[in-house]
Amino acid sequence: MNSQREIFALVNFIEITRECRRQLVADVLNGNPDLFRFLYEDKNKNVQLLYKKRYELKWLEAHWLKCKTLFDNSNIELATRREILKIFLHWYQKFLEAWGYELADAFFFNAEIESLELLIDTNQRWTAQLDQLEMSFIRETKLLDKEIEEAKSL
Amino acid sequence: MSLMKVLKLVGGSIIDKPLEIIGRQCEFYQQRKNAAHDQKLRQEEAEFMQKLELDRQKFNAELDDMIADKEIERSKKILDAIKEYQITMAESSKSINESLGKMTIELRRQAHDLMEEKKKTYQQMQKDATNNAMEQLKIIRSEFPESSMEYQIMGEAVRAQLVGIVESSNSFMKMIDADFAKMTDNLDMISRNAAENTNQYISLTLGGLISNRLSGGDKKLLK
């Protein structure tokens, strides 16, 4: 019975990792905004890393959410579910460790994603404000340059 | 005349009476025997009831002992489960708190880096704008005599531009500081909520684990 549970957990875990891998390839090819900004768009190093991190966490969390969906949609009884989840968690832990995370970090993926969104939003606000200021400085300088040129020509 | 006839003539009571007496005596002995038997039966019954009562008491005492043993066993199971729960909870809380602490520090560092980066960008922008204004002032000084109206008007415009740069700088720095404070507050709030949710989740999960374990134990006891 135990080995059956192990096989069930392993087969599903492999299937979930395959699905997520397919999603990663599709996101690269279709230009997922976070990946696109990280890879090509934003030249600012700090914020680039935030986009990368946000994508990475969402992607890692997707593995767990898919596992949860698998159980939510099944008729597996609670005791068996616990056993399978334990086995699944073991594999998930190894998987996270390969990405430089610990299992405890997974508890905060959602909170970290939310926090990164807050940082990215605030940064965007600052960038917009800076762009506006830069435009106003340029406009002031150009207007004065024009006035000087006109006065010189008089 | 036979003897019997003589006796009958004399009266039958000579023969009948002794027989009657013997019969009565037999009856009396029988009654005595029956009473003794009844007495013996009653005694045996009383003894049996006494023994039964003793057995019942003994059985009840054994049953009480057995129940007490099972209660101890059950209490031991509960204590073991609680002990295990406390250890797991402590271990989980430790690693989770470490993880949360790491995340909070990292996010604060990232927020600080973003702020510093924007301040640097702005300072460079401000420096460029000031240099441009100083350059324009030089041009004005070299191109127009100090007493001329052009010198006065354009000089005033440059000074206004410099004041504008300083004011923009102040308001931008204030905005960044206020945003940073708000952002760190929000980060703290997110972390706090995450910690509370996680603790609640762990309690529920481990609580369920314990109740499952105990109900499993109960089933075994019933068997």
Interface residues (C-beta under 8 A of the other chain):
Chain A: N44 N46 V47 L49 L50 A79 R82 E102 L103 A104 D105 F107 F108 N110 A111 E112 E114 S115 L116 L118 L119 T122 N123 R125 W126 T127 Q129 L130 L133 E134 S136 F137 E140 T141 L144 D145 E147 I148 A151 K152 L154
Chain B: S92 S95 I96 E98 S99 L100 K102 M103 L107 Q110 A111 D113 L114 M115 E117 K118 T121 Y122 M125 D128 A129 N132 A133 Q136 I139 I140 E143 F144 E150 M154 A157 V158 Q161 G164 I165 S168 F172 M175 I176 D179 M183 N186 L187 I190 S191 N193 A194 T198 Y201 L209 N212
